[in-house]
Amino acid sequence: MKITNGEAIRASSVESVAAANLRTQPATPAAKTAGPGAGPAAQIELSAQAKALSAAKTEAAGYLPAVHAAPDIRTSLVDKLKAQVESGTYHVSSADIADQIVRRAQADKIQ
C-alpha cells in the first residue's frame, strides 16, 4: 500500500485514524469532510498483491454456502470402508502408504 499527500504519514497512524473513523462516523466523501484551508487529501494506492488478495477473498466468499451445505461426514464412503474392514477385504498397499508419506513431506518443504 502506498500513501501520499505531500507529508510523511506513518502507516500506523493512518490505520488507527481510519479504524477510529469507521467506529465513530458514517462514510462520507472526503470533499465534504475537509475543511477550508485543509491540505491535499491523502491518496492510497494498493499494490497488485493487495488487489489480488482482495479479489480472491471476494471470490472465496461465494463458495461459503456450498461449504456449509456439504456434510461433515461422507456416510456412503464410511459405510463402504466399514463393510470392507468388517469383512476383511480392506487392504492398503505399503507402497501406497510410503508414496503418500514422501509426497506430503515434499509438499511441506515447498510451503
Jmol script that loads the backbone (N, CA, C; Angstrom):
load data "model"
ATOM      1  N   MET A   1       0.850  -1.164   0.000  1.00  0.00           N
ATOM      2  CA  MET A   1       0.000   0.000   0.000  1.00  0.00           C
ATOM      3  C   MET A   1       0.894   1.223   0.000  1.00  0.00           C
ATOM      4  N   LYS A   2       0.547   2.197  -0.806  1.00  0.00           N
ATOM      5  CA  LYS A   2       1.311   3.435  -0.905  1.00  0.00           C
ATOM      6  C   LYS A   2       0.385   4.591  -0.542  1.00  0.00           C
ATOM      7  N   ILE A   3       0.839   5.434   0.385  1.00  0.00           N
ATOM      8  CA  ILE A   3       0.041   6.585   0.825  1.00  0.00           C
ATOM      9  C   ILE A   3       0.856   7.834   0.562  1.00  0.00           C
ATOM     10  N   THR A   4       0.226   8.801  -0.131  1.00  0.00           N
ATOM     11  CA  THR A   4       0.924  10.051  -0.407  1.00  0.00           C
ATOM     12  C   THR A   4      -0.006  11.225  -0.154  1.00  0.00           C
ATOM     13  N   ASN A   5       0.567  12.327   0.384  1.00  0.00           N
ATOM     14  CA  ASN A   5      -0.185  13.573   0.492  1.00  0.00           C
ATOM     15  C   ASN A   5       0.741  14.764   0.687  1.00  0.00           C
ATOM     16  N   GLY A   6       1.996  14.614   0.353  1.00  0.00           N
ATOM     17  CA  GLY A   6       2.921  15.719   0.493  1.00  0.00           C
ATOM     18  C   GLY A   6       3.610  15.764   1.842  1.00  0.00           C
ATOM     19  N   GLU A   7       3.111  15.063   2.818  1.00  0.00           N
ATOM     20  CA  GLU A   7       3.719  14.975   4.134  1.00  0.00           C
ATOM     21  C   GLU A   7       4.034  13.519   4.424  1.00  0.00           C
ATOM     22  N   ALA A   8       4.961  13.292   5.323  1.00  0.00           N
ATOM     23  CA  ALA A   8       5.252  11.926   5.734  1.00  0.00           C
ATOM     24  C   ALA A   8       4.164  11.480   6.696  1.00  0.00           C
ATOM     25  N   ILE A   9       3.515  10.378   6.372  1.00  0.00           N
ATOM     26  CA  ILE A   9       2.455   9.848   7.222  1.00  0.00           C
ATOM     27  C   ILE A   9       2.860   8.445   7.636  1.00  0.00           C
ATOM     28  N   ARG A  10       2.811   8.188   8.896  1.00  0.00           N
ATOM     29  CA  ARG A  10       3.128   6.850   9.379  1.00  0.00           C
ATOM     30  C   ARG A  10       1.923   5.944   9.120  1.00  0.00           C
ATOM     31  N   ALA A  11       2.186   4.734   8.620  1.00  0.00           N
ATOM     32  CA  ALA A  11       1.110   3.802   8.306  1.00  0.00           C
ATOM     33  C   ALA A  11       0.296   3.465   9.541  1.00  0.00           C
ATOM     34  N   SER A  12       0.941   3.341  10.687  1.00  0.00           N
ATOM     35  CA  SER A  12       0.198   3.002  11.898  1.00  0.00           C
ATOM     36  C   SER A  12      -0.769   4.120  12.281  1.00  0.00           C
ATOM     37  N   SER A  13      -0.372   5.373  12.052  1.00  0.00           N
ATOM     38  CA  SER A  13      -1.250   6.496  12.357  1.00  0.00           C
ATOM     39  C   SER A  13      -2.464   6.477  11.442  1.00  0.00           C
ATOM     40  N   VAL A  14      -2.240   6.192  10.166  1.00  0.00           N
ATOM     41  CA  VAL A  14      -3.339   6.148   9.210  1.00  0.00           C
ATOM     42  C   VAL A  14      -4.306   5.037   9.589  1.00  0.00           C
ATOM     43  N   GLU A  15      -3.764   3.862   9.961  1.00  0.00           N
ATOM     44  CA  GLU A  15      -4.626   2.742  10.327  1.00  0.00           C
ATOM     45  C   GLU A  15      -5.452   3.058  11.567  1.00  0.00           C
ATOM     46  N   SER A  16      -4.832   3.666  12.581  1.00  0.00           N
ATOM     47  CA  SER A  16      -5.574   3.957  13.804  1.00  0.00           C
ATOM     48  C   SER A  16      -6.636   5.019  13.570  1.00  0.00           C
ATOM     49  N   VAL A  17      -6.323   6.027  12.768  1.00  0.00           N
ATOM     50  CA  VAL A  17      -7.306   7.064  12.451  1.00  0.00           C
ATOM     51  C   VAL A  17      -8.440   6.468  11.630  1.00  0.00           C
ATOM     52  N   ALA A  18      -8.102   5.635  10.648  1.00  0.00           N
ATOM     53  CA  ALA A  18      -9.136   5.010   9.819  1.00  0.00           C
ATOM     54  C   ALA A  18     -10.038   4.121  10.667  1.00  0.00           C
ATOM     55  N   ALA A  19      -9.458   3.361  11.569  1.00  0.00           N
ATOM     56  CA  ALA A  19     -10.258   2.495  12.435  1.00  0.00           C
ATOM     57  C   ALA A  19     -11.172   3.319  13.329  1.00  0.00           C
ATOM     58  N   ALA A  20     -10.663   4.414  13.863  1.00  0.00           N
ATOM     59  CA  ALA A  20     -11.475   5.283  14.716  1.00  0.00           C
ATOM     60  C   ALA A  20     -12.616   5.903  13.914  1.00  0.00           C
ATOM     61  N   ASN A  21     -12.343   6.324  12.695  1.00  0.00           N
ATOM     62  CA  ASN A  21     -13.380   6.913  11.857  1.00  0.00           C
ATOM     63  C   ASN A  21     -14.455   5.899  11.509  1.00  0.00           C
ATOM     64  N   LEU A  22     -14.066   4.666  11.261  1.00  0.00           N
ATOM     65  CA  LEU A  22     -15.042   3.641  10.940  1.00  0.00           C
ATOM     66  C   LEU A  22     -15.965   3.371  12.122  1.00  0.00           C
ATOM     67  N   ARG A  23     -15.421   3.474  13.325  1.00  0.00           N
ATOM     68  CA  ARG A  23     -16.237   3.211  14.508  1.00  0.00           C
ATOM     69  C   ARG A  23     -17.153   4.383  14.855  1.00  0.00           C
ATOM     70  N   THR A  24     -16.748   5.612  14.522  1.00  0.00           N
ATOM     71  CA  THR A  24     -17.485   6.761  15.034  1.00  0.00           C
ATOM     72  C   THR A  24     -18.292   7.526  13.988  1.00  0.00           C
ATOM     73  N   GLN A  25     -17.964   7.393  12.718  1.00  0.00           N
ATOM     74  CA  GLN A  25     -18.630   8.216  11.724  1.00  0.00           C
ATOM     75  C   GLN A  25     -19.125   7.377  10.564  1.00  0.00           C
ATOM     76  N   PRO A  26     -20.270   7.764   9.991  1.00  0.00           N
ATOM     77  CA  PRO A  26     -20.689   7.107   8.761  1.00  0.00           C
ATOM     78  C   PRO A  26     -19.775   7.544   7.615  1.00  0.00           C
ATOM     79  N   ALA A  27     -19.708   6.734   6.591  1.00  0.00           N
ATOM     80  CA  ALA A  27     -18.853   7.057   5.449  1.00  0.00           C
ATOM     81  C   ALA A  27     -19.381   8.303   4.746  1.00  0.00           C
ATOM     82  N   THR A  28     -18.485   9.259   4.482  1.00  0.00           N
ATOM     83  CA  THR A  28     -18.840  10.467   3.743  1.00  0.00           C
ATOM     84  C   THR A  28     -17.722  10.754   2.765  1.00  0.00           C
ATOM     85  N   PRO A  29     -18.039  11.400   1.662  1.00  0.00           N
ATOM     86  CA  PRO A  29     -16.978  11.745   0.713  1.00  0.00           C
ATOM     87  C   PRO A  29     -15.945  12.660   1.360  1.00  0.00           C
ATOM     88  N   ALA A  30     -14.692  12.521   0.971  1.00  0.00           N
ATOM     89  CA  ALA A  30     -13.595  13.301   1.544  1.00  0.00           C
ATOM     90  C   ALA A  30     -13.792  14.802   1.322  1.00  0.00           C
ATOM     91  N   ALA A  31     -14.387  15.174   0.214  1.00  0.00           N
ATOM     92  CA  ALA A  31     -14.573  16.586  -0.091  1.00  0.00           C
ATOM     93  C   ALA A  31     -15.475  17.258   0.947  1.00  0.00           C
ATOM     94  N   LYS A  32     -16.431  16.524   1.490  1.00  0.00           N
ATOM     95  CA  LYS A  32     -17.342  17.105   2.467  1.00  0.00           C
ATOM     96  C   LYS A  32     -16.698  17.207   3.843  1.00  0.00           C
ATOM     97  N   THR A  33     -15.729  16.314   4.148  1.00  0.00           N
ATOM     98  CA  THR A  33     -15.152  16.308   5.488  1.00  0.00           C
ATOM     99  C   THR A  33     -13.970  17.260   5.610  1.00  0.00           C
ATOM    100  N   ALA A  34     -13.336  17.624   4.500  1.00  0.00           N
ATOM    101  CA  ALA A  34     -12.185  18.528   4.551  1.00  0.00           C
ATOM    102  C   ALA A  34     -12.675  19.956   4.759  1.00  0.00           C
ATOM    103  N   GLY A  35     -12.060  20.615   5.705  1.00  0.00           N
ATOM    104  CA  GLY A  35     -12.460  21.985   5.981  1.00  0.00           C
ATOM    105  C   GLY A  35     -11.702  22.953   5.090  1.00  0.00           C
ATOM    106  N   PRO A  36     -12.048  24.236   5.152  1.00  0.00           N
ATOM    107  CA  PRO A  36     -11.329  25.219   4.356  1.00  0.00           C
ATOM    108  C   PRO A  36      -9.875  25.298   4.808  1.00  0.00           C
ATOM    109  N   GLY A  37      -8.975  25.416   3.861  1.00  0.00           N
ATOM    110  CA  GLY A  37      -7.553  25.526   4.164  1.00  0.00           C
ATOM    111  C   GLY A  37      -6.891  24.190   4.452  1.00  0.00           C
ATOM    112  N   ALA A  38      -7.634  23.102   4.323  1.00  0.00           N
ATOM    113  CA  ALA A  38      -7.045  21.785   4.572  1.00  0.00           C
ATOM    114  C   ALA A  38      -6.086  21.450   3.440  1.00  0.00           C
ATOM    115  N   GLY A  39      -5.068  20.671   3.758  1.00  0.00           N
ATOM    116  CA  GLY A  39      -4.081  20.260   2.760  1.00  0.00           C
ATOM    117  C   GLY A  39      -4.688  19.273   1.774  1.00  0.00           C
ATOM    118  N   PRO A  40      -3.872  18.820   0.851  1.00  0.00           N
ATOM    119  CA  PRO A  40      -4.385  17.876  -0.141  1.00  0.00           C
ATOM    120  C   PRO A  40      -4.811  16.580   0.537  1.00  0.00           C
ATOM    121  N   ALA A  41      -5.862  15.976   0.003  1.00  0.00           N
ATOM    122  CA  ALA A  41      -6.360  14.719   0.556  1.00  0.00           C
ATOM    123  C   ALA A  41      -5.336  13.622   0.314  1.00  0.00           C
ATOM    124  N   ALA A  42      -5.213  12.713   1.251  1.00  0.00           N
ATOM    125  CA  ALA A  42      -4.290  11.587   1.112  1.00  0.00           C
ATOM    126  C   ALA A  42      -4.804  10.647   0.028  1.00  0.00           C
ATOM    127  N   GLN A  43      -3.898  10.093  -0.713  1.00  0.00           N
ATOM    128  CA  GLN A  43      -4.255   9.126  -1.742  1.00  0.00           C
ATOM    129  C   GLN A  43      -3.660   7.787  -1.344  1.00  0.00           C
ATOM    130  N   ILE A  44      -4.446   6.738  -1.481  1.00  0.00           N
ATOM    131  CA  ILE A  44      -3.990   5.402  -1.142  1.00  0.00           C
ATOM    132  C   ILE A  44      -3.969   4.577  -2.417  1.00  0.00           C
ATOM    133  N   GLU A  45      -2.843   3.941  -2.661  1.00  0.00           N
ATOM    134  CA  GLU A  45      -2.684   3.110  -3.847  1.00  0.00           C
ATOM    135  C   GLU A  45      -2.348   1.696  -3.383  1.00  0.00           C
ATOM    136  N   LEU A  46      -3.199   0.732  -3.733  1.00  0.00           N
ATOM    137  CA  LEU A  46      -2.975  -0.652  -3.333  1.00  0.00           C
ATOM    138  C   LEU A  46      -2.029  -1.344  -4.307  1.00  0.00           C
ATOM    139  N   SER A  47      -1.189  -2.208  -3.765  1.00  0.00           N
ATOM    140  CA  SER A  47      -0.271  -2.974  -4.613  1.00  0.00           C
ATOM    141  C   SER A  47      -1.058  -4.025  -5.384  1.00  0.00           C
ATOM    142  N   ALA A  48      -0.429  -4.580  -6.408  1.00  0.00           N
ATOM    143  CA  ALA A  48      -1.063  -5.641  -7.198  1.00  0.00           C
ATOM    144  C   ALA A  48      -1.373  -6.840  -6.311  1.00  0.00           C
ATOM    145  N   GLN A  49      -0.483  -7.132  -5.368  1.00  0.00           N
ATOM    146  CA  GLN A  49      -0.698  -8.259  -4.461  1.00  0.00           C
ATOM    147  C   GLN A  49      -1.924  -8.016  -3.569  1.00  0.00           C
ATOM    148  N   ALA A  50      -2.088  -6.803  -3.082  1.00  0.00           N
ATOM    149  CA  ALA A  50      -3.239  -6.479  -2.244  1.00  0.00           C
ATOM    150  C   ALA A  50      -4.533  -6.567  -3.037  1.00  0.00           C
ATOM    151  N   LYS A  51      -4.495  -6.108  -4.290  1.00  0.00           N
ATOM    152  CA  LYS A  51      -5.684  -6.195  -5.144  1.00  0.00           C
ATOM    153  C   LYS A  51      -6.042  -7.644  -5.429  1.00  0.00           C
ATOM    154  N   ALA A  52      -5.031  -8.487  -5.688  1.00  0.00           N
ATOM    155  CA  ALA A  52      -5.272  -9.906  -5.952  1.00  0.00           C
ATOM    156  C   ALA A  52      -5.839 -10.594  -4.714  1.00  0.00           C
ATOM    157  N   LEU A  53      -5.313 -10.248  -3.543  1.00  0.00           N
ATOM    158  CA  LEU A  53      -5.810 -10.831  -2.295  1.00  0.00           C
ATOM    159  C   LEU A  53      -7.260 -10.437  -2.064  1.00  0.00           C
ATOM    160  N   SER A  54      -7.590  -9.192  -2.322  1.00  0.00           N
ATOM    161  CA  SER A  54      -8.964  -8.728  -2.154  1.00  0.00           C
ATOM    162  C   SER A  54      -9.910  -9.462  -3.105  1.00  0.00           C
ATOM    163  N   ALA A  55      -9.480  -9.635  -4.348  1.00  0.00           N
ATOM    164  CA  ALA A  55     -10.303 -10.350  -5.327  1.00  0.00           C
ATOM    165  C   ALA A  55     -10.486 -11.809  -4.923  1.00  0.00           C
ATOM    166  N   ALA A  56      -9.421 -12.442  -4.427  1.00  0.00           N
ATOM    167  CA  ALA A  56      -9.503 -13.841  -4.004  1.00  0.00           C
ATOM    168  C   ALA A  56     -10.448 -13.986  -2.811  1.00  0.00           C
ATOM    169  N   LYS A  57     -10.395 -13.027  -1.886  1.00  0.00           N
ATOM    170  CA  LYS A  57     -11.273 -13.071  -0.717  1.00  0.00           C
ATOM    171  C   LYS A  57     -12.732 -12.949  -1.147  1.00  0.00           C
ATOM    172  N   THR A  58     -12.996 -12.069  -2.081  1.00  0.00           N
ATOM    173  CA  THR A  58     -14.357 -11.888  -2.581  1.00  0.00           C
ATOM    174  C   THR A  58     -14.839 -13.149  -3.276  1.00  0.00           C
ATOM    175  N   GLU A  59     -13.978 -13.752  -4.091  1.00  0.00           N
ATOM    176  CA  GLU A  59     -14.344 -14.982  -4.795  1.00  0.00           C
ATOM    177  C   GLU A  59     -14.590 -16.122  -3.810  1.00  0.00           C
ATOM    178  N   ALA A  60     -13.731 -16.243  -2.808  1.00  0.00           N
ATOM    179  CA  ALA A  60     -13.868 -17.321  -1.822  1.00  0.00           C
ATOM    180  C   ALA A  60     -15.170 -17.195  -1.042  1.00  0.00           C
ATOM    181  N   ALA A  61     -15.613 -15.983  -0.793  1.00  0.00           N
ATOM    182  CA  ALA A  61     -16.857 -15.773  -0.052  1.00  0.00           C
ATOM    183  C   ALA A  61     -18.044 -16.381  -0.795  1.00  0.00           C
ATOM    184  N   GLY A  62     -17.968 -16.447  -2.111  1.00  0.00           N
ATOM    185  CA  GLY A  62     -19.040 -17.047  -2.899  1.00  0.00           C
ATOM    186  C   GLY A  62     -19.161 -18.556  -2.711  1.00  0.00           C
ATOM    187  N   TYR A  63     -18.094 -19.192  -2.222  1.00  0.00           N
ATOM    188  CA  TYR A  63     -18.107 -20.643  -2.030  1.00  0.00           C
ATOM    189  C   TYR A  63     -18.617 -21.049  -0.647  1.00  0.00           C
ATOM    190  N   LEU A  64     -18.726 -20.117   0.262  1.00  0.00           N
ATOM    191  CA  LEU A  64     -19.115 -20.448   1.630  1.00  0.00           C
ATOM    192  C   LEU A  64     -20.456 -21.176   1.734  1.00  0.00           C
ATOM    193  N   PRO A  65     -21.503 -20.783   1.008  1.00  0.00           N
ATOM    194  CA  PRO A  65     -22.761 -21.526   1.127  1.00  0.00           C
ATOM    195  C   PRO A  65     -22.605 -23.008   0.764  1.00  0.00           C
ATOM    196  N   ALA A  66     -21.822 -23.300  -0.267  1.00  0.00           N
ATOM    197  CA  ALA A  66     -21.623 -24.694  -0.664  1.00  0.00           C
ATOM    198  C   ALA A  66     -20.830 -25.455   0.392  1.00  0.00           C
ATOM    199  N   VAL A  67     -19.852 -24.798   0.978  1.00  0.00           N
ATOM    200  CA  VAL A  67     -19.053 -25.443   2.024  1.00  0.00           C
ATOM    201  C   VAL A  67     -19.925 -25.746   3.234  1.00  0.00           C
ATOM    202  N   HIS A  68     -20.752 -24.806   3.630  1.00  0.00           N
ATOM    203  CA  HIS A  68     -21.612 -25.010   4.792  1.00  0.00           C
ATOM    204  C   HIS A  68     -22.691 -26.059   4.514  1.00  0.00           C
ATOM    205  N   ALA A  69     -23.098 -26.207   3.259  1.00  0.00           N
ATOM    206  CA  ALA A  69     -24.132 -27.181   2.910  1.00  0.00           C
ATOM    207  C   ALA A  69     -23.577 -28.599   2.812  1.00  0.00           C
ATOM    208  N   ALA A  70     -22.275 -28.744   2.598  1.00  0.00           N
ATOM    209  CA  ALA A  70     -21.673 -30.072   2.472  1.00  0.00           C
ATOM    210  C   ALA A  70     -21.680 -30.786   3.817  1.00  0.00           C
ATOM    211  N   PRO A  71     -21.948 -32.094   3.802  1.00  0.00           N
ATOM    212  CA  PRO A  71     -21.954 -32.834   5.066  1.00  0.00           C
ATOM    213  C   PRO A  71     -20.536 -32.970   5.621  1.00  0.00           C
ATOM    214  N   ASP A  72     -20.435 -33.040   6.944  1.00  0.00           N
ATOM    215  CA  ASP A  72     -19.133 -33.206   7.580  1.00  0.00           C
ATOM    216  C   ASP A  72     -18.586 -34.612   7.370  1.00  0.00           C
ATOM    217  N   ILE A  73     -19.467 -35.583   7.266  1.00  0.00           N
ATOM    218  CA  ILE A  73     -19.062 -36.986   7.096  1.00  0.00           C
ATOM    219  C   ILE A  73     -19.708 -37.532   5.835  1.00  0.00           C
ATOM    220  N   ARG A  74     -18.885 -38.120   4.976  1.00  0.00           N
ATOM    221  CA  ARG A  74     -19.422 -38.770   3.771  1.00  0.00           C
ATOM    222  C   ARG A  74     -19.843 -40.185   4.161  1.00  0.00           C
ATOM    223  N   THR A  75     -21.084 -40.321   4.561  1.00  0.00           N
ATOM    224  CA  THR A  75     -21.567 -41.585   5.114  1.00  0.00           C
ATOM    225  C   THR A  75     -21.477 -42.730   4.125  1.00  0.00           C
ATOM    226  N   SER A  76     -21.680 -42.485   2.831  1.00  0.00           N
ATOM    227  CA  SER A  76     -21.596 -43.579   1.864  1.00  0.00           C
ATOM    228  C   SER A  76     -20.179 -44.150   1.819  1.00  0.00           C
ATOM    229  N   LEU A  77     -19.167 -43.295   1.854  1.00  0.00           N
ATOM    230  CA  LEU A  77     -17.783 -43.761   1.847  1.00  0.00           C
ATOM    231  C   LEU A  77     -17.435 -44.463   3.155  1.00  0.00           C
ATOM    232  N   VAL A  78     -17.878 -43.898   4.274  1.00  0.00           N
ATOM    233  CA  VAL A  78     -17.608 -44.506   5.573  1.00  0.00           C
ATOM    234  C   VAL A  78     -18.245 -45.889   5.652  1.00  0.00           C
ATOM    235  N   ASP A  79     -19.490 -46.015   5.189  1.00  0.00           N
ATOM    236  CA  ASP A  79     -20.178 -47.312   5.218  1.00  0.00           C
ATOM    237  C   ASP A  79     -19.459 -48.340   4.357  1.00  0.00           C
ATOM    238  N   LYS A  80     -18.993 -47.915   3.185  1.00  0.00           N
ATOM    239  CA  LYS A  80     -18.282 -48.818   2.282  1.00  0.00           C
ATOM    240  C   LYS A  80     -16.982 -49.316   2.935  1.00  0.00           C
ATOM    241  N   LEU A  81     -16.210 -48.409   3.498  1.00  0.00           N
ATOM    242  CA  LEU A  81     -14.947 -48.787   4.132  1.00  0.00           C
ATOM    243  C   LEU A  81     -15.187 -49.640   5.381  1.00  0.00           C
ATOM    244  N   LYS A  82     -16.203 -49.305   6.125  1.00  0.00           N
ATOM    245  CA  LYS A  82     -16.541 -50.071   7.328  1.00  0.00           C
ATOM    246  C   LYS A  82     -16.892 -51.512   6.963  1.00  0.00           C
ATOM    247  N   ALA A  83     -17.653 -51.681   5.895  1.00  0.00           N
ATOM    248  CA  ALA A  83     -18.024 -53.030   5.445  1.00  0.00           C
ATOM    249  C   ALA A  83     -16.789 -53.807   4.993  1.00  0.00           C
ATOM    250  N   GLN A  84     -15.865 -53.133   4.302  1.00  0.00           N
ATOM    251  CA  GLN A  84     -14.637 -53.793   3.864  1.00  0.00           C
ATOM    252  C   GLN A  84     -13.778 -54.222   5.054  1.00  0.00           C
ATOM    253  N   VAL A  85     -13.665 -53.374   6.053  1.00  0.00           N
ATOM    254  CA  VAL A  85     -12.876 -53.708   7.240  1.00  0.00           C
ATOM    255  C   VAL A  85     -13.504 -54.894   7.978  1.00  0.00           C
ATOM    256  N   GLU A  86     -14.823 -54.852   8.157  1.00  0.00           N
ATOM    257  CA  GLU A  86     -15.517 -55.929   8.870  1.00  0.00           C
ATOM    258  C   GLU A  86     -15.428 -57.264   8.136  1.00  0.00           C
ATOM    259  N   SER A  87     -15.438 -57.224   6.799  1.00  0.00           N
ATOM    260  CA  SER A  87     -15.370 -58.470   6.025  1.00  0.00           C
ATOM    261  C   SER A  87     -13.933 -58.928   5.786  1.00  0.00           C
ATOM    262  N   GLY A  88     -12.966 -58.094   6.155  1.00  0.00           N
ATOM    263  CA  GLY A  88     -11.561 -58.468   5.972  1.00  0.00           C
ATOM    264  C   GLY A  88     -11.049 -58.251   4.561  1.00  0.00           C
ATOM    265  N   THR A  89     -11.766 -57.496   3.756  1.00  0.00           N
ATOM    266  CA  THR A  89     -11.347 -57.257   2.373  1.00  0.00           C
ATOM    267  C   THR A  89     -10.679 -55.904   2.177  1.00  0.00           C
ATOM    268  N   TYR A  90     -10.528 -55.136   3.244  1.00  0.00           N
ATOM    269  CA  TYR A  90      -9.880 -53.823   3.137  1.00  0.00           C
ATOM    270  C   TYR A  90      -8.382 -54.001   3.281  1.00  0.00           C
ATOM    271  N   HIS A  91      -7.653 -53.657   2.233  1.00  0.00           N
ATOM    272  CA  HIS A  91      -6.201 -53.770   2.240  1.00  0.00           C
ATOM    273  C   HIS A  91      -5.600 -52.498   1.660  1.00  0.00           C
ATOM    274  N   VAL A  92      -4.553 -52.037   2.309  1.00  0.00           N
ATOM    275  CA  VAL A  92      -3.836 -50.872   1.815  1.00  0.00           C
ATOM    276  C   VAL A  92      -2.414 -51.303   1.518  1.00  0.00           C
ATOM    277  N   SER A  93      -1.938 -50.956   0.346  1.00  0.00           N
ATOM    278  CA  SER A  93      -0.584 -51.296  -0.067  1.00  0.00           C
ATOM    279  C   SER A  93       0.427 -50.491   0.736  1.00  0.00           C
ATOM    280  N   SER A  94       1.451 -51.145   1.239  1.00  0.00           N
ATOM    281  CA  SER A  94       2.503 -50.422   1.965  1.00  0.00           C
ATOM    282  C   SER A  94       3.231 -49.465   1.029  1.00  0.00           C
ATOM    283  N   ALA A  95       3.294 -49.799  -0.253  1.00  0.00           N
ATOM    284  CA  ALA A  95       3.910 -48.902  -1.236  1.00  0.00           C
ATOM    285  C   ALA A  95       3.086 -47.620  -1.362  1.00  0.00           C
ATOM    286  N   ASP A  96       1.747 -47.741  -1.315  1.00  0.00           N
ATOM    287  CA  ASP A  96       0.885 -46.552  -1.388  1.00  0.00           C
ATOM    288  C   ASP A  96       1.075 -45.658  -0.166  1.00  0.00           C
ATOM    289  N   ILE A  97       1.213 -46.276   1.006  1.00  0.00           N
ATOM    290  CA  ILE A  97       1.433 -45.510   2.235  1.00  0.00           C
ATOM    291  C   ILE A  97       2.765 -44.773   2.156  1.00  0.00           C
ATOM    292  N   ALA A  98       3.820 -45.479   1.746  1.00  0.00           N
ATOM    293  CA  ALA A  98       5.146 -44.858   1.635  1.00  0.00           C
ATOM    294  C   ALA A  98       5.124 -43.723   0.617  1.00  0.00           C
ATOM    295  N   ASP A  99       4.429 -43.933  -0.493  1.00  0.00           N
ATOM    296  CA  ASP A  99       4.335 -42.905  -1.536  1.00  0.00           C
ATOM    297  C   ASP A  99       3.677 -41.640  -0.987  1.00  0.00           C
ATOM    298  N   GLN A 100       2.597 -41.789  -0.232  1.00  0.00           N
ATOM    299  CA  GLN A 100       1.905 -40.622   0.335  1.00  0.00           C
ATOM    300  C   GLN A 100       2.769 -39.899   1.377  1.00  0.00           C
ATOM    301  N   ILE A 101       3.536 -40.678   2.160  1.00  0.00           N
ATOM    302  CA  ILE A 101       4.422 -40.057   3.149  1.00  0.00           C
ATOM    303  C   ILE A 101       5.458 -39.188   2.446  1.00  0.00           C
ATOM    304  N   VAL A 102       6.051 -39.710   1.377  1.00  0.00           N
ATOM    305  CA  VAL A 102       7.065 -38.958   0.630  1.00  0.00           C
ATOM    306  C   VAL A 102       6.448 -37.737  -0.030  1.00  0.00           C
ATOM    307  N   ARG A 103       5.280 -37.895  -0.646  1.00  0.00           N
ATOM    308  CA  ARG A 103       4.611 -36.765  -1.314  1.00  0.00           C
ATOM    309  C   ARG A 103       4.288 -35.638  -0.328  1.00  0.00           C
ATOM    310  N   ARG A 104       3.780 -36.002   0.833  1.00  0.00           N
ATOM    311  CA  ARG A 104       3.427 -34.975   1.816  1.00  0.00           C
ATOM    312  C   ARG A 104       4.660 -34.290   2.388  1.00  0.00           C
ATOM    313  N   ALA A 105       5.736 -35.052   2.561  1.00  0.00           N
ATOM    314  CA  ALA A 105       6.980 -34.440   3.045  1.00  0.00           C
ATOM    315  C   ALA A 105       7.521 -33.443   2.033  1.00  0.00           C
ATOM    316  N   GLN A 106       7.443 -33.803   0.746  1.00  0.00           N
ATOM    317  CA  GLN A 106       7.900 -32.888  -0.305  1.00  0.00           C
ATOM    318  C   GLN A 106       7.006 -31.643  -0.377  1.00  0.00           C
ATOM    319  N   ALA A 107       5.717 -31.837  -0.232  1.00  0.00           N
ATOM    320  CA  ALA A 107       4.784 -30.705  -0.267  1.00  0.00           C
ATOM    321  C   ALA A 107       5.040 -29.762   0.910  1.00  0.00           C
ATOM    322  N   ASP A 108       5.356 -30.325   2.075  1.00  0.00           N
ATOM    323  CA  ASP A 108       5.634 -29.499   3.252  1.00  0.00           C
ATOM    324  C   ASP A 108       6.897 -28.659   3.042  1.00  0.00           C
ATOM    325  N   LYS A 109       7.885 -29.204   2.336  1.00  0.00           N
ATOM    326  CA  LYS A 109       9.119 -28.460   2.064  1.00  0.00           C
ATOM    327  C   LYS A 109       8.849 -27.295   1.129  1.00  0.00           C
ATOM    328  N   ILE A 110       7.955 -27.472   0.186  1.00  0.00           N
ATOM    329  CA  ILE A 110       7.631 -26.419  -0.786  1.00  0.00           C
ATOM    330  C   ILE A 110       6.931 -25.258  -0.088  1.00  0.00           C
ATOM    331  N   GLN A 111       6.064 -25.547   0.827  1.00  0.00           N
ATOM    332  CA  GLN A 111       5.300 -24.493   1.523  1.00  0.00           C
ATOM    333  C   GLN A 111       6.222 -23.807   2.466  1.00  0.00           C
TER     334      GLN A 111
END
end "model"
wireframe off; spacefill off
backbone 0.3
color backbone group
